[in-house]
Amino acid sequence: MAFDQLRRMDINIASAVNLTDKDILELASASPHLEYLLINEEWGWKTIAGITPDGLLQLLQILKSLHHFCLAVDTWDYTKVSPALESARMVGFIPRMPLSVNVADSVIHPESVGALADFFGGIMQQHVDSSSWYWSTSAMADRLDSEISRKLWEDVFVQAQEKARTHAQSSPTISQTSNDERTRGDRRS
């Protein structure tokens, strides 16, 4: 079943959510024009997610109109940028602008900050409108790791925005490249 016309999916259940890459990609394939994908944005996930950064990248490649998402991301053992992100960079993948990111109550480990900053810096391209870590409910605030995770996610997004700026400055934009090619073509005529 496909929901081609569906633009917004906002699911809030007062229960743990456990989705995998496969689950979220099936959802995206069924609703390829989603602009908002918000799952438990008001409740938090309260569980370790099964959506990996590579799955998130695939999701963004399918949902080309996505403006805002709220998903928990599985950051366990994510200590280096995957080849999938490098491949996406090479083909010029750029998500819709601006993209608002909410990583819900994703648990993060200090060893993952650098790789996650590289990952989000690679998909941001300076187009991320906002980012947040959902922890305002009493259930999240009571978790021992909530304040640590919030600070680590802040570090990820600060570093990611810097990496996105650096990447944008070091590589020409598509329009600049096209203008340069047209100018060279005009000189040959």
C-alpha positions in Angstrom: 0.0 0.0 0.0 1.4 3.4 -1.0 0.4 6.8 0.3 1.8 8.9 -2.5 -0.1 12.1 -1.5 0.8 11.9 2.2 3.0 14.9 3.2 3.0 14.7 7.0 3.3 11.8 9.4 3.1 12.6 13.0 2.9 9.6 15.3 2.9 10.0 19.1 2.4 7.1 21.3 3.1 7.0 25.0 5.1 3.8 24.6 8.6 2.7 23.5 9.2 2.8 19.7 11.6 0.4 18.1 12.0 0.8 14.4 14.8 -0.6 12.3 16.3 0.7 9.1 14.2 -1.8 7.2 11.0 -0.5 8.9 11.7 3.2 8.3 12.7 2.6 4.6 9.5 0.7 3.9 7.6 3.6 5.4 9.5 6.0 3.3 9.0 4.0 0.1 5.3 3.9 0.8 5.1 7.7 1.3 7.9 9.1 -0.9 6.6 12.7 -0.7 6.7 13.1 3.0 7.8 16.6 4.2 7.4 15.9 7.9 8.2 12.6 9.6 7.8 12.9 13.3 7.7 9.8 15.4 7.2 10.2 19.2 8.4 13.8 19.1 6.4 14.6 22.2 7.0 11.4 24.0 10.6 10.4 23.2 11.6 6.9 22.2 12.7 5.7 25.6 14.6 2.8 24.0 17.7 2.3 21.9 16.6 2.8 18.2 17.4 0.5 15.4 17.8 3.2 12.8 21.5 3.6 11.9 23.1 6.6 10.3 23.3 4.7 7.1 19.6 4.0 7.3 19.0 7.7 8.0 21.0 8.5 4.9 19.0 6.1 2.8 15.8 7.6 4.2 16.9 11.2 3.2 17.7 9.9 -0.3 14.2 8.5 -0.7 12.4 11.4 1.0 13.7 14.2 -1.2 11.0 16.7 0.1 11.6 16.1 3.8 11.7 19.4 5.8 11.7 18.0 9.3 12.2 14.6 11.0 12.2 13.3 14.5 13.7 9.9 14.9 16.0 8.2 17.4 19.3 7.2 15.8 21.3 4.1 16.8 24.8 5.5 17.4 26.2 2.4 19.1 29.7 1.7 17.8 29.5 4.5 15.2 33.1 5.6 15.3 33.9 6.3 11.7 32.0 7.6 8.7 30.6 4.9 6.6 31.4 4.3 2.9 27.7 5.0 2.1 28.1 8.6 3.1 31.2 9.0 1.1 29.4 7.6 -1.9 26.5 9.9 -1.4 28.9 12.9 -1.2 30.4 11.8 -4.5 27.1 11.8 -6.4 26.3 15.2 -4.9 23.5 14.2 -2.5 22.1 17.3 -0.8 18.9 17.1 1.2 16.1 19.7 0.9 16.8 23.1 2.4 16.3 23.8 5.2 16.2 20.5 7.0 15.2 20.4 10.6 16.6 17.6 12.6 15.4 16.2 15.9 17.3 13.1 17.1 14.8 12.5 19.8 16.3 10.9 22.9 19.1 9.0 21.0 21.7 7.7 23.3 25.2 8.8 22.3 28.6 7.7 23.4 31.6 10.1 23.6 33.5 7.9 21.1 30.8 8.5 18.5 30.8 12.3 18.5 33.5 12.8 15.8 32.0 10.3 13.4 28.5 11.6 13.9 29.7 15.2 13.4 31.2 14.0 10.1 28.0 12.3 9.2 25.7 15.2 10.0 28.2 17.7 8.5 28.1 15.6 5.3 24.3 15.7 5.0 23.8 19.2 6.3 25.7 21.2 3.7 24.8 24.2 5.8 21.1 23.7 5.3 20.1 22.4 8.7 17.5 24.7 10.3 17.7 23.3 13.8 18.6 20.3 15.8 17.5 19.1 19.2 17.7 16.3 21.7 14.4 15.5 23.2 14.7 15.2 27.0 12.2 17.5 28.5 9.7 14.9 29.8 10.2 13.7 33.4 10.9 10.2 32.0 13.8 11.5 30.0 15.1 13.9 32.6 15.2 11.1 35.1 17.6 9.1 33.0 21.1 9.2 34.3 22.5 9.8 30.8 20.1 12.5 29.8 22.3 15.6 30.5 25.4 13.9 29.2 23.7 12.9 26.0 22.2 16.3 25.5 25.6 17.9 25.8 27.2 15.3 23.5 24.5 15.9 20.8 25.1 19.7 21.1 28.8 19.0 20.4 27.9 16.8 17.4 25.8 19.5 15.8 28.2 22.4 16.6 31.0 20.4 15.0 28.8 19.2 12.1 27.9 22.8 11.2 31.5 23.8 11.2 32.3 20.8 9.0 29.5 21.7 6.6 30.8 25.3 6.4 34.3 24.0 5.7 33.0 21.5 3.1 30.9 24.2 1.4 33.9 26.6 1.2 36.2 23.9 -0.2 33.9 22.6 -3.0 32.3 24.8 -5.6 28.5 24.8 -5.8 26.7 23.2 -8.7 25.7 26.7 -10.1 29.3 27.9 -9.8 30.5 24.8 -11.7 27.9 25.3 -14.4 28.8 29.0 -14.8 32.5 28.2 -15.0 31.8 25.6 -17.7 29.6 28.0 -19.7 32.4 30.7 -19.4 35.0 28.2 -20.7 32.6 27.3 -23.5 32.1 30.9 -24.5 35.8 31.5 -24.7 36.3 28.6 -27.1 33.6 30.0 -29.5 
